[in-house]
């Protein structure tokens, strides 16, 4: 963990990032076969063996699910304690798909809130957004409060859009790494399925 002059210690959330990737892949039927690759990369980041394979190769499906949940919870806990500037630096490093113009706009939005605590800041935006939606009972939030919240929320619309775009590009780069790490297993599974669908025919004359 890196410590700044103000005593702030940057949480080491990056090394748990592939738990987030694994959780997303597991919830997508088309991507589920790549979970193993994400877990190998997570294991490598957490020093579970030379490349992570030895830690996750022989465990059960339930154990892998539990591991995802445990490490994913750690990821969320650590990232919530980071500064917005930390999130920007991390996600920017993997967002190679963004155009120069997009990067400029994203950087400008993040710069406005760079010193905010990420977790508290996102909770704040969520609370304002909920209030502005008008879905809360008027006994809790008056019409006047809803209108005020709508105006206040406009301050953060640009940031939300910038974050969504940056996160999209960054996640895609992490997903690609998980796919690459999964290739031997993924292709092996595919081969087994093809053999089941098209079993090899015995050669003529064989018993």
C-alpha positions in Angstrom: 0.0 0.0 0.0 1.3 3.5 -0.9 1.1 6.2 1.7 0.7 9.9 0.7 1.8 12.9 2.6 -1.6 13.4 4.2 -1.4 9.9 5.8 -3.8 8.4 3.3 -2.9 4.8 2.5 -4.0 3.6 -0.9 -5.9 0.2 -0.5 -4.4 -2.7 -2.6 -7.7 -3.3 -4.4 -6.1 -4.0 -7.8 -4.9 -7.4 -6.9 -8.4 -8.5 -6.1 -9.8 -7.2 -9.4 -10.1 -10.6 -11.1 -12.6 -11.7 -8.4 -14.9 -9.0 -9.8 -14.2 -10.2 -13.3 -14.9 -13.8 -12.3 -18.2 -12.8 -10.6 -19.3 -11.1 -13.8 -18.2 -13.9 -16.0 -20.0 -16.4 -13.8 -23.3 -14.4 -14.1 -23.1 -14.5 -17.9 -23.9 -17.8 -19.5 -21.9 -17.1 -22.6 -18.8 -16.1 -20.6 -19.1 -18.7 -17.8 -16.4 -21.0 -19.3 -13.8 -18.2 -18.8 -14.2 -18.1 -15.0 -11.3 -20.5 -14.6 -9.0 -18.0 -16.4 -10.1 -15.2 -14.2 -9.5 -17.3 -11.1 -6.0 -18.3 -12.3 -5.1 -14.6 -12.7 -6.6 -13.8 -9.3 -4.5 -16.6 -7.8 -1.4 -15.3 -9.4 -2.1 -11.8 -8.1 -2.6 -13.2 -4.6 0.5 -15.4 -4.8 -1.4 -18.7 -4.7 1.3 -20.7 -6.5 3.5 -19.7 -9.4 0.6 -18.9 -11.7 -2.5 -19.5 -9.7 -3.3 -22.9 -11.4 -2.2 -25.0 -8.5 -4.6 -23.2 -6.1 -7.8 -23.5 -8.2 -7.2 -26.4 -10.5 -8.5 -29.2 -8.3 -11.0 -27.5 -6.1 -14.8 -28.2 -6.5 -17.2 -25.9 -8.2 -18.7 -25.0 -4.8 -15.3 -24.1 -3.5 -14.6 -21.9 -6.5 -17.9 -20.2 -6.0 -17.1 -19.5 -2.4 -13.6 -18.2 -3.3 -15.2 -15.8 -5.8 -17.6 -14.5 -3.1 -14.9 -14.1 -0.5 -12.4 -12.4 -2.7 -15.1 -10.3 -4.4 -16.2 -9.0 -1.0 -12.6 -8.1 -0.2 -12.3 -6.2 -3.6 -15.5 -4.2 -2.8 -14.3 -3.4 0.7 -10.9 -2.2 -0.4 -12.1 -0.3 -3.4 -14.7 1.5 -1.3 -11.9 3.0 0.8 -9.9 4.3 -2.2 -9.9 7.8 -3.6 -11.6 8.6 -6.9 -8.2 9.5 -8.2 -7.0 5.9 -7.5 -9.9 4.5 -9.4 -9.2 6.7 -12.3 -5.5 5.9 -12.5 -6.2 2.2 -12.3 -9.0 2.0 -14.8 -7.3 4.4 -17.2 -4.3 2.1 -17.4 -6.5 -0.6 -19.0 -8.8 1.5 -21.1 -6.9 1.4 -24.3 -10.0 1.2 -26.4 -11.1 4.7 -25.5 -10.4 7.5 -28.1 -8.3 10.5 -27.2 -11.3 12.7 -27.0 -13.1 10.2 -24.7 -10.0 10.0 -22.5 -9.9 13.8 -22.3 -13.5 14.1 -21.3 -13.3 11.3 -18.8 -10.2 12.8 -17.2 -11.9 16.2 -16.8 -14.8 14.7 -15.0 -12.7 12.6 -12.6 -10.5 15.6 -11.9 -13.5 17.4 -10.4 -13.8 14.8 -7.6 -10.4 13.3 -7.5 -9.9 13.6 -3.7 -13.3 12.2 -2.8 -13.5 8.8 -1.0 -14.8 6.5 -3.8 -17.2 4.5 -1.7 -18.8 7.4 0.1 -18.9 9.5 -3.1 -20.8 6.7 -5.0 -23.2 6.3 -2.1 -23.8 10.1 -2.1 -24.6 10.1 -5.8 -26.9 7.1 -5.4 -28.8 8.8 -2.6 -29.3 12.0 -4.6 -30.3 10.0 -7.6 -32.9 8.1 -5.6 -34.3 11.3 -4.1 -34.5 12.9 -7.5 -36.3 9.9 -9.0 -39.5 10.9 -7.1 -40.0 7.2 -6.1 -39.7 7.9 -2.3 -43.0 8.7 -0.4 -43.8 12.4 -0.1 -43.9 11.8 3.7 -40.1 11.3 3.4 -39.2 13.6 0.5 -41.4 16.6 -0.5 -41.9 17.7 -4.1 -39.6 20.7 -3.4 -36.9 18.3 -2.2 -37.3 16.2 -5.3 -36.7 19.3 -7.5 -33.7 20.3 -5.5 -32.3 16.8 -5.8 -32.8 16.9 -9.6 -30.8 20.1 -9.8 -28.1 18.7 -7.5 -27.9 15.5 -9.4 -27.0 17.3 -12.6 -23.6 18.0 -11.0 -22.8 14.3 -11.2 -24.3 13.2 -14.5 -21.1 13.9 -16.4 -19.1 11.9 -13.9 -21.5 8.9 -14.0 -21.3 8.8 -17.8 -17.5 9.2 -17.7 -17.2 6.4 -15.1 -19.5 4.0 -17.0 -17.5 4.6 -20.2 -14.1 4.1 -18.5 -15.2 1.1 -16.6 -16.6 -0.5 -19.8 -13.3 -0.2 -21.6 -11.3 -1.3 -18.6 -13.5 -4.3 -17.8 -13.2 -5.4 -21.5 -9.4 -5.4 -21.2 -9.6 -7.6 -18.0 -12.1 -9.9 -19.6 -9.8 -10.4 -22.6 -7.0 -11.4 -20.2 -9.3 -13.9 -18.5 -10.3 -15.3 -21.9 -6.6 -15.7 -22.9 -5.9 -17.5 -19.6 -8.8 -19.8 -20.1 -8.0 -20.8 -23.7 -6.6 -24.3 -23.0 -9.5 -25.2 -20.7 -12.1 -23.5 -22.9 -10.9 -25.3 -26.0 -10.7 -28.5 -24.1 -14.3 -28.2 -23.0 -15.3 -27.4 -26.6 -13.5 -30.4 -27.9 -15.3 -32.7 -25.5 -18.7 -31.2 -26.5 -17.9 -31.7 -30.2 -16.9 -35.3 -29.5 -20.1 -35.9 -27.7 -22.1 -34.5 -30.6 -20.0 -36.2 -33.3 -18.5 -39.4 -31.9 -15.7 -40.8 -33.9 -17.0 -43.5 -36.3 -15.2 -46.8 -36.3 -13.1 -47.5 -39.3 -14.5 -50.0 -41.8 -13.3 -53.5 -41.0 -12.6 -52.8 -37.4 -14.3 -54.8 -34.6 
